[in-house]
Amino acid sequence: MNFIKANKYPIIGASGILSSYLVYRKVFNNSGNELSLDKFNKLELINKEKVTNNTNIYEFKFKNQSEKIKFDLINSIQFKDNSMQIIRYYTPLPNDTCKWTKSGFECDKLTFLIKHYQNGPLSTLLEGLKVGGTVEMRGPYTTYDYQPSRYDKVGCIVGGTGITPIYQLLAHSLKDENDKTKFNILYLNSTHDDILLKKELNKLQTEHPNRLNIQYQVTNELPKLINNGEAQNTDIIYGKFTSTTFNEWLREVYQVNQSNYFLVCGPDGFVKSVSGERLSEYNQGPIDGWLGRLGFGQNEVFKL
């Protein structure tokens, strides 16, 4: 049976105001703070840890030890290179200094998971950055204004490092006992080594089995086998990501009699295939791709 929506369940409170621009929120009124929307300021790298051959964890601190950053959901930080020619948004992750608040997190330091691209000027700058070096940042910026219990089910279709904003969301939402939204994650990567935050994601899934379900898929690698010839990673699906496999996942997670919403995040080509091109940070663009062809519209899909 083809998964074509015959009768759309009405989605209430759609985030249309976010479809064409980022919502900017100032965290502190004092523009003298080291991290603000007013200007770029240098933060010092205090720790750098290699996660894969091309991905690192970066931790930055404030010069003022008493300063904290509070970020709501889902927030990102602007990085820039020394020449001011290149700006990129990166998602801060909760870390061991973070205090959970009703709207987000309050932290003493900033933690990022960033992949190095050979043709990426800013990720190359970060790849070469040593502990004690500095990077200019400003923010945070709200890229998606998450509201607890707004939808019955949220499906997250994620590729590669696109998992970082989703993890930020899950780490907060699942601790909120008043938030009843359930999350279904389809997380795709080319190889086993590309799967990021798997330990942390599995921990959340174990702690919140009634609210979180994660399906991993590896597209360009065969299963790793253990001594008896069985697959080592039984929680991973293997094979090419096609409209057929996507529809199979969708049949499992979509409920006609409930309010459903989809978040899509990953490389540009991935997002385009799933939900149509995101034209810019300020313009969501039309819903196209597999979700668009199945009848989903602007009030049911957001591209992070």
C-alpha positions as CSV (number, residue, x, y, z in Angstrom):
1,M,0.0,0.0,0.0
2,N,1.3,3.4,-0.9
3,F,1.6,5.8,2.1
4,I,-0.3,8.7,0.6
5,K,-2.2,10.8,3.1
6,A,-5.9,10.6,2.3
7,N,-7.1,12.6,5.3
8,K,-4.7,15.0,7.0
9,Y,-5.2,15.3,10.7
10,P,-5.4,19.1,11.5
11,I,-2.2,20.3,13.1
12,I,-2.9,23.1,15.6
13,G,-0.4,25.9,16.3
14,A,1.8,25.5,13.3
15,S,5.2,27.2,13.4
16,G,4.6,29.3,10.2
17,I,6.3,32.3,11.7
18,L,9.5,30.4,11.8
19,S,9.4,29.2,8.2
20,S,10.9,32.4,6.8
21,Y,13.3,33.7,9.4
22,L,15.2,32.9,12.5
23,V,13.8,34.0,15.8
24,Y,16.5,36.0,17.6
25,R,16.5,36.0,21.4
26,K,18.9,37.9,23.6
27,V,20.0,35.9,26.6
28,F,21.3,38.8,28.7
29,N,20.3,42.4,28.5
30,N,23.9,43.4,29.4
31,S,25.7,43.8,26.1
32,G,29.0,43.6,28.0
33,N,28.6,39.8,28.4
34,E,31.1,37.7,26.5
35,L,28.4,36.0,24.5
36,S,25.6,38.2,23.1
37,L,23.8,39.1,19.9
38,D,25.3,42.5,19.8
39,K,28.8,41.6,18.7
40,F,31.3,38.8,18.2
41,N,33.6,38.0,21.2
42,K,36.4,35.6,21.6
43,L,36.0,32.4,23.7
44,E,38.9,30.2,24.6
45,L,39.1,26.5,23.7
46,I,39.7,24.6,26.9
47,N,39.3,21.0,25.6
48,K,39.4,19.3,22.2
49,E,38.6,15.6,21.8
50,K,38.6,13.5,18.6
51,V,35.4,11.5,18.2
52,T,36.0,10.1,14.7
53,N,38.7,10.7,12.1
54,N,36.9,13.9,11.0
55,T,34.8,15.0,14.0
56,N,35.8,16.6,17.3
57,I,34.2,17.7,20.5
58,Y,35.1,21.3,21.3
59,E,34.7,23.0,24.7
60,F,34.9,26.7,25.2
61,K,34.9,28.8,28.3
62,F,34.3,32.4,29.2
63,K,37.0,34.7,30.6
64,N,34.6,35.7,33.2
65,Q,34.2,32.6,35.3
66,S,30.9,33.7,36.8
67,E,29.2,34.2,33.4
68,K,26.7,31.5,32.2
69,I,25.0,31.0,29.0
70,K,21.3,30.1,28.9
71,F,20.0,28.7,25.6
72,D,16.4,27.8,24.8
73,L,15.3,25.1,22.4
74,I,16.5,24.7,19.7
75,N,19.4,27.2,19.8
76,S,22.6,27.7,17.8
77,I,25.7,29.8,18.0
78,Q,27.4,31.8,15.2
79,F,31.1,31.2,14.6
80,K,33.2,33.4,12.3
81,D,36.7,33.3,10.9
82,N,39.3,35.9,11.5
83,S,38.5,37.7,8.2
84,M,34.8,38.0,9.0
85,Q,34.1,36.5,5.5
86,I,32.6,33.2,6.7
87,I,30.0,32.6,9.3
88,R,28.6,29.3,10.4
89,Y,25.9,28.2,12.9
90,Y,26.8,25.3,15.3
91,T,24.5,23.7,17.9
92,P,25.7,23.7,21.6
93,L,25.3,20.4,23.4
94,P,24.3,20.0,27.1
95,N,27.4,19.3,29.1
96,D,28.4,18.4,32.7
97,T,28.1,22.1,33.8
98,C,24.5,22.6,32.5
99,K,21.6,23.2,34.7
100,W,18.2,22.1,33.4
101,T,15.6,24.9,33.3
102,K,12.0,25.0,32.1
103,S,12.9,26.7,28.8
104,G,16.4,25.2,28.2
105,F,19.8,24.9,29.8
106,E,22.1,27.2,31.8
107,C,25.8,26.3,31.4
108,D,29.2,27.4,32.5
109,K,30.9,26.4,29.2
110,L,30.0,25.7,25.6
111,T,30.3,22.2,24.1
112,F,30.1,21.5,20.3
113,L,30.3,18.4,18.1
114,I,31.7,19.6,14.8
115,K,32.7,17.7,11.6
116,H,35.6,18.8,9.5
117,Y,35.0,19.2,5.8
118,Q,38.0,19.5,3.5
119,N,36.4,22.4,1.6
120,G,34.9,24.0,4.7
121,P,36.9,27.1,5.7
122,L,35.5,27.4,9.2
123,S,35.6,23.7,10.1
124,T,39.2,23.7,8.8
125,L,40.0,26.6,11.1
126,L,38.5,24.7,14.0
127,E,40.3,21.5,13.0
128,G,43.6,23.3,13.4
129,L,42.7,25.1,16.6
130,K,44.8,24.2,19.6
131,V,43.8,24.3,23.3
132,G,44.2,27.9,24.5
133,G,43.3,29.3,21.1
134,T,40.2,31.5,20.6
135,V,37.2,31.7,18.3
136,E,34.8,34.6,17.8
137,M,31.2,33.8,18.5
138,R,27.9,35.5,19.1
139,G,24.4,34.3,19.9
140,P,22.5,32.2,20.8
141,Y,19.9,32.2,18.0
142,T,16.7,30.3,18.2
143,T,16.3,28.2,15.1
144,Y,13.2,26.3,16.2
145,D,10.9,27.4,19.0
146,Y,9.9,24.0,20.6
147,Q,6.7,24.0,22.7
148,P,6.2,21.0,25.1
149,S,3.2,18.8,24.3
150,R,2.4,20.9,21.2
151,Y,2.2,17.7,19.1
152,D,1.5,14.1,20.0
153,K,4.3,12.8,18.0
154,V,7.4,14.3,16.4
155,G,9.3,12.4,13.8
156,C,13.0,13.4,13.4
157,I,14.6,12.5,10.1
158,V,18.3,13.0,10.5
159,G,21.6,12.6,8.6
160,G,25.1,12.8,10.0
161,T,25.9,15.8,12.3
162,G,22.3,16.9,11.9
163,I,21.8,14.9,15.1
164,T,23.2,17.7,17.3
165,P,20.1,19.9,17.4
166,I,17.9,16.9,17.8
167,Y,20.0,15.7,20.8
168,Q,19.8,19.2,22.3
169,L,16.0,18.9,22.1
170,L,15.8,15.3,23.4
171,A,18.1,15.9,26.3
172,H,15.8,18.7,27.5
173,S,12.3,17.5,26.6
174,L,12.7,14.0,28.0
175,K,13.5,15.5,31.5
176,D,10.3,17.5,31.4
177,E,7.6,15.3,33.1
178,N,4.9,17.6,31.9
179,D,5.9,17.2,28.2
180,K,3.9,14.4,26.7
181,T,5.3,14.5,23.1
182,K,6.7,11.3,21.8
183,F,9.8,11.2,19.5
184,N,10.6,8.8,16.7
185,I,14.1,9.3,15.3
186,L,15.4,8.0,11.9
187,Y,19.1,8.5,12.0
188,L,21.1,7.8,8.9
189,N,24.8,7.6,8.3
190,S,27.2,6.2,5.7
191,T,29.3,4.1,8.0
192,H,29.3,2.8,11.6
193,D,32.0,5.3,12.6
194,D,29.8,8.2,11.3
195,I,27.1,7.5,14.0
196,L,27.5,10.3,16.5
197,L,26.2,10.4,20.1
198,K,25.0,6.8,19.9
199,K,25.9,6.1,23.5
200,E,24.1,9.2,24.7
201,L,21.1,8.5,22.5
202,N,20.7,4.9,23.6
203,K,20.9,6.0,27.2
204,L,18.0,8.4,26.6
205,Q,16.0,5.7,24.9
206,T,16.6,3.3,27.7
207,E,15.6,5.8,30.3
208,H,12.5,7.0,28.4
209,P,11.2,4.0,26.4
210,N,7.6,5.3,26.2
211,R,8.7,8.6,24.7
212,L,11.7,7.9,22.5
213,N,12.3,5.4,19.7
214,I,15.4,5.5,17.6
215,Q,16.1,3.6,14.3
216,Y,19.7,3.7,13.0
217,Q,20.5,3.1,9.4
218,V,23.9,2.6,7.8
219,T,23.9,3.0,4.1
220,N,27.4,2.2,2.8
221,E,28.7,-0.5,5.0
222,L,27.8,-4.1,5.7
223,P,27.1,-5.4,9.2
224,K,30.1,-6.0,11.5
225,L,30.0,-9.7,12.5
226,I,30.9,-11.3,15.8
227,N,32.3,-14.8,16.4
228,N,29.1,-16.7,15.7
229,G,28.5,-14.9,12.4
230,E,25.6,-12.7,13.7
231,A,25.6,-9.0,13.2
232,Q,27.4,-7.1,16.0
233,N,25.0,-4.1,15.9
234,T,21.5,-5.5,16.0
235,D,19.9,-2.1,16.4
236,I,21.1,-0.9,13.0
237,I,19.4,-1.4,9.7
238,Y,21.7,-1.7,6.7
239,G,21.1,-0.7,3.1
240,K,20.5,2.2,0.7
241,F,18.1,4.9,1.9
242,T,15.3,4.9,-0.5
243,S,11.7,6.2,-0.7
244,T,10.6,2.6,0.1
245,T,12.6,2.3,3.3
246,F,11.5,5.8,4.3
247,N,7.8,4.9,3.8
248,E,8.2,1.7,5.8
249,W,9.5,3.8,8.7
250,L,6.8,6.4,8.2
251,R,4.0,3.7,8.4
252,E,5.3,2.8,11.8
253,V,5.5,6.2,13.3
254,Y,2.7,8.2,11.7
255,Q,-0.7,8.1,13.4
256,V,-3.7,9.5,11.5
257,N,-5.7,10.2,14.6
258,Q,-2.9,12.2,16.3
259,S,-1.1,15.5,15.7
260,N,2.2,14.7,13.9
261,Y,5.1,16.9,13.1
262,F,8.5,16.3,11.4
263,L,11.9,17.9,11.9
264,V,14.5,17.3,9.2
265,C,18.2,18.0,9.7
266,G,21.4,17.0,7.9
267,P,23.5,17.8,4.8
268,D,21.8,20.0,2.2
269,G,21.4,17.1,-0.3
270,F,19.8,14.9,2.4
271,V,17.3,17.6,3.5
272,K,16.4,18.3,-0.2
273,S,15.6,14.6,-0.8
274,V,13.5,14.3,2.3
275,S,11.6,17.6,2.4
276,G,12.8,19.9,-0.3
277,E,15.6,22.5,-0.3
278,R,15.9,24.9,2.6
279,L,16.6,28.1,0.7
280,S,18.5,29.9,3.6
281,E,18.7,30.3,7.3
282,Y,15.7,32.7,6.9
283,N,13.7,30.9,4.3
284,Q,12.4,27.3,4.7
285,G,11.4,27.0,1.1
286,P,8.5,24.8,-0.1
287,I,8.0,21.3,1.2
288,D,9.0,19.0,-1.5
289,G,11.0,15.7,-1.6
290,W,9.5,12.5,-0.2
291,L,7.5,14.3,2.5
292,G,6.1,16.8,0.0
293,R,5.1,14.0,-2.4
294,L,3.2,12.3,0.4
295,G,1.1,15.4,1.0
296,F,2.8,16.9,4.0
297,G,2.9,20.7,4.1
298,Q,4.5,23.8,5.7
299,N,2.5,23.3,8.9
300,E,3.8,19.8,9.5
301,V,7.5,20.0,8.5
302,F,10.4,22.1,9.7
303,K,14.0,22.0,8.2
304,L,16.6,22.7,10.8
